[in-house]
């Protein structure tokens, strides 16, 4: 993590962005304390860099990764700023505050995977690519669980597809209810759909 103190409170910023000369590729972070107990880890902003990071559930499968900016009116963020990164959050994600939106951004052609269930009263805004031409897998944001969050979902000038389509999607859905039925969906102009069958 950057800073060296592990970010764990509402409003904290977590930068997983160490250079290759500092940290090897394919780093795994397990949400557990020093005794191996499950923990809840809260951040306001999560920035992925060029290395491949995986955030796993704790050994008891009871950990949570919470996006929460505390009393700030600013939205929370999950973004990838390094080209070629393939980052995974396998732990359950909680959008902790009603009326606040998780802004999911891909800046330089990285892949973000939310494989744990996303729950809570908050919403999500999926931003379209700002640069790059993705051709690998289902980038840049892959939803791999039947999510239950109840806040609004916005897809902005994006491409939406299921997991068998690989031509530059902004949001890739691999299971039914990846976009939950109780979330109000807003689709902005110039959004494209391909092979969506759920």
N, C-alpha and C positions, 0 to 999 in steps of 0.2 A: 504494500500500500504506500501511497504518498498522500499525506505526510506520514512520518514513521509511526506516529500514534494511530492505532487502528481506528478508523472512523466508525462510530457506533451510535451516534446520537442524531436526533432530528436536526436537519440543516447541515450536517457534515458533508464534505466533499470527498469522495474516494476516487483517486486517480490511479488506475491500473495501466501505467504508461511507461514503465521502465524500458530503457533501451536494451538491445540484444547484448551489449557489452556488460550490462548490469544483471540481467536475469535471463535464464534460459527460456525457450519457448514452452508452450503447453503447461502453464502453471495451474495448479488446482488449489482452491481456497475452500476449506471446509468450515461451515458455520458451527463452531464448537469452542468451548473455553478450554483452558489448560488442563482441565480434568476430563475432557472428553464429553462434557455435557452439552446438550443442544442450547443454542442461544438465539435471541432476536437481535438482528443487526440493522440499525436504521441509518439511512443517508438521505441527504437532499439531492445530491448529484452523484452520478456514477459515470466516469469517463474511462472508456477502454482505449488502449493504444495499439501498437503494432504487434504485440505478442498475443498468443492465444491463451485466454483465461477461462477457467471453469469455476463457478461458484456452486458448491454442492451442499445439500442438506446435511445436518448433523447426523451422528451415528444412530441416534434414536428416531430420526425422521420427524423431529418436532421443531426444527429451526425455522426461522422466517427471515426473509430479506425485505425490509420495510422501506418504501419511499415516502419520506415525510419531511417537509420543510418547516415544521414547527409552526410558529405564529406568523411566519413570513407569508406575504401574499404571492410571492414568486412561485411559479410552477416548479416541479421536480423534473430532473433530466436523467435520461440514460442515453449516452451517445458513444459512437465509435469514431475515433479520429485518425486511426491508422489503417492504411490500405492493406488488404489481405488478411486481416485478423478474423478469427472465427471464435467468437466468445459465447459462452453458454451460462445461463443461470438455471440450474437444475433444482434449486431450492424453491419452496413456495414464496411467492411475492405478494406483499400486501400494499395496496394503495390506500394510505392510512386516513386521508382526510377528504370528506365530501366537499365538492366545489373546487378541488385542486386536480390538476391534470398532469400525468406523466408524459413529458415530451420525449418521444423516441426518435432519435436522429442518427443518420448515417452520413458521415462527412466525406470519407475517402474509401468507399467500396469495401467496407468490412461487413461481416455477418454477425447478427445478434440473434441468439436463440433463447426464448423464454420457454423452458420445458417444464417448469413447475407451474402449479395452478396459480393464476393471478386473481386475488380476491380483494375485498374492501370496497368502501364507498367512493373512491376516487375514479377518475376516468383516464383515457389514454388518447394522445394525439400522435398519429404516425405521420411523420414528415416524409415527403418524397425525397429521392436522392438529390444531393446538391452537386455531385460530380461523379464521374466514373461510369463505366458500363459493365454491370455485373453479369457474369456468365456462369458462376459456380453455385451449385446447389440451389437453395431457395433464399437468396439474400434480399435485402439486408436484415429484415426482421422476421423471424420464424416463430410461429406460435404452435407449441406442441402439446398443449393440454386443453381440457375442457374448462375454460375459465369462468369465474363467477362474479367478477367485479360488477358493480351496479352503476358506476358513473358513466358518462357519455363516452362514445368512441368516435373519433374524427380521423378520417383518412384524407390526407391533403395531397392532391396532384400526384397520385401514386399509381402503382400497378398492384393488383391483388390476385393471388393465384392459389391453387392447391399444390400439394407437395410434388406432383408429377410434372410440373411446368417450370422451366428453368431459363427464363430469358430476361431477367432484370427486374424482378418484383420488388416492391417496397414492403409488402406484407404477404407472407406465405402461410396458409392455413392447412394444417395436416390432419385435424380432427374436427368432428362436429362440435359446435359450441365453442370453438376457439375464440370467436367473437360472441360473448354471452347474449342470450335472448333478452335479458333484462336491461341491457345497455342500449341507450338511444344512439343510433348510428347516423352520422353525418358524413356524406361523401362530397368532397369539393370538386370543382371543375377539373377536367382533363384526367380524371381517374379512369383506369382501364381494368377490366376484369377478364380473366382467362381460366378456363377449366374449373370454375367454381361450381361444385355440385352439392354442397351441404345445404 
